[in-house]
Amino acid sequence: MHMAPAETPAAAAWGRLLDRQVEDLAMVQFVTPDGALTPAGEEYGVDVDLAQRLHRDMVLARRLDTEALALQRQGELNLWLMSWGQEAAQVGSIRALRQTDMVFPSYREHAAALCRGIAPAELMAQWRGIRHAGWDPSVSRFHIYSLVLGTQTLHATGYAMGAAMERSDEVVAVYFGDGSSSQGDVNEALNWSAAGTLPVLFFCQNNQWAISTPTTTQMRTPLHRRATGFGLDAYHVDGNDVLAVHAVTDVAARRIRAGSGPGLIEAQTYRFGGHSSSDDPQRYRTQADFDLWMGRDPLVRLERLLRTLGVEDDWFKELQEESDAFAVDVRSACKALAGSDLCDLFGNVYAEAHPVLAGEREQHMAFLAALESQGEA
Amino acid sequence: MTTLTLGAAINAGLRQAMTDDDRVLVLGEDVGVLGGVFRVTDGLHAEFGPDRVVDTPLAESAIVGTAIGLALRGYRPVCEIQFDGFVYPAFDQIVSQLAKMRARSGGLLKLPVVIRIPVGGGIGAVEHHSESNEAYFAHTAGLRVVSCSNADDAFHMIQQAIHSDDPVIFYEPKRRYWEKGTVANEPSLGLHQAGVLRRGTDCVLAAHGPTVATALAAATAAEEDGYSVAVVDLRSISPLDLSTVRDLVRTTGRLVVVHEASTFFGLGAEVAAAVTEQCFFELKAPVLRVGAYNMPYPPAQVEDHFLPDVDRVLDAIDRSLDY
């Protein structure tokens, strides 16, 4: 069912925000890097309880990143791709969706995944080389990661075709980055979803870098402007401002639920780490660039705001203790992840019996048995 | 029992599958009001409506990519790729996404997607409209690849493919779309079983799709020369029904594989290797292949010389018998 938003003060506020969005695509910011509310933030207002919950999500996500990178350096993970710096973009957006809204992530959405109840062990299994995907998407409503960039935008679009046919008021959200916005699949998905008035929310984390290639080299027109050309409602938000991201995602999701067709949010953020644990960003980024964005840290700014709004020091201390305990759990969960067995994988390729796989499995088992009997002899 | 062209039989099979199961959808370029460029989806749009017979934007990657999304939601999409040479923009979505997603999810996800592809030459088409690309997909774990050669198989195999919980590449021999045949009410074979069309004691011809009729014509011609030639319609390329081929080879000792695709790294090479492994002592001659030369499909004026025809199959039978 297409639901009209309730006429509450908050709804009126998001309505005004939306009007501004449609008129111009200026970047929405509620909280400045030094923790002060902007006029838009003042107008929208701050739900302190929500802000604390979002802050907690971000703190735990960052702690997972810190621990996982350390585990990679210790040889416990083969690879890790940090979401460090992008916590606000991910947490703010996914927390503005319903738990029942299907999400199609790219491969760096750990902060969003944690919000969907995916356990650190399930996330780390992929990067420890245990499984290609560690969680059941039907439980978390969070699809497995896509490593071929932008492909998941089409999966989300197809999923939304089903939602539209069923007259569901679901939003299908898909995460991707500035780099993958150059992919044909992403552009096909933008066009297709707009042509079909489909309930897709495209969420682009523009972290300024496609590995070593800056956005200035990748594109002439910012993605949120390209999106309007395809016929999407486009939004531009400070991706390091979790409250602004949450509000803008809420606006976009309500419009999509009401049947207005797809929307795209471009969130300006920054990847503090390398592309992956194998990358060396010092080869292509200046210290000044890093320092500039470090001054826009999403956690620092929200903590400043929360303290200004009277959240006590004790709350932050308790959160720190929770984070420390979480880190211990992350480390032990990682080390407890046992290796996989090749023999188990033959049965995962096809849903129905397949003679080639059955024959090869039999051959492999016979080979192992022969090795074993040779060892005994 | 009824008589239909091969194209009309696929149409009837699609209609039956859509009638039986609301989750079956058809999507592709011009499949709606037009009924597809070969009219294979003729009338389905009027009968089932635009939600279930979807005229898509002209974007093959998106046709397959959205079909994956639909399948993840529980639908059973049937994609039409308009011509064989247009499937390559969808290659990543087929090979890296559709084929691998089940294994990547540890067996949790299922992707019941059918991709219909009109295949092969012989209709005087311009470039990119006459290709035989089954080997690319047969080489990819996670896909099933089948090829129909007649109306009866077309009607039943399209429904069997739709019933499969795995992704299926479904090849339709475009130059045989207008050939009529009788269609039985029930299928005589499973989706992945080869069909023995003709028994013989001297040599076996194995073919699929458009070259089955060529193989049958060659066997008839060989009979006039006094040779008894068996013909097996492989029907399924991945998996291959090797046991049916093997049983025939064991009685004849000779096998010639016929297909339109180039022989280099093709289906014939896989069949030859597998049969050699399994029938080494029964073989009286090496397994021979008749297929296209290793060049891009030529201009239409020379395609008759490029495609395997009866004479080239007979030549291969002669070489096998002379060995």
Interface residues (C-beta under 8 A of the other chain):
Chain A: R131 H132 A133 D136 P137 S138 H143 I144 S146 V148 T151 T153 L154 H155 A156 T157 G158 Y159 A160 M161 G162 A163 M165 G184 D185 E188 A189 N191 W192 A195 L345 G347 N348 V349 Y350 A351 E352 H354 P355 V356 L357
Chain B: D51 V54 T56 P57 A59 S61 A62 V64 G65 T66 A67 I68 G69 L70 A71 L72 R73 G74 Y75 P77 P89 D92 Q93 S96 Q97 M101 R102 A103 R104 S105 G106 G107 L108 L109 K110 P112 A141 G142 R144 S164 D165 D166 H192 S238 P239 L242
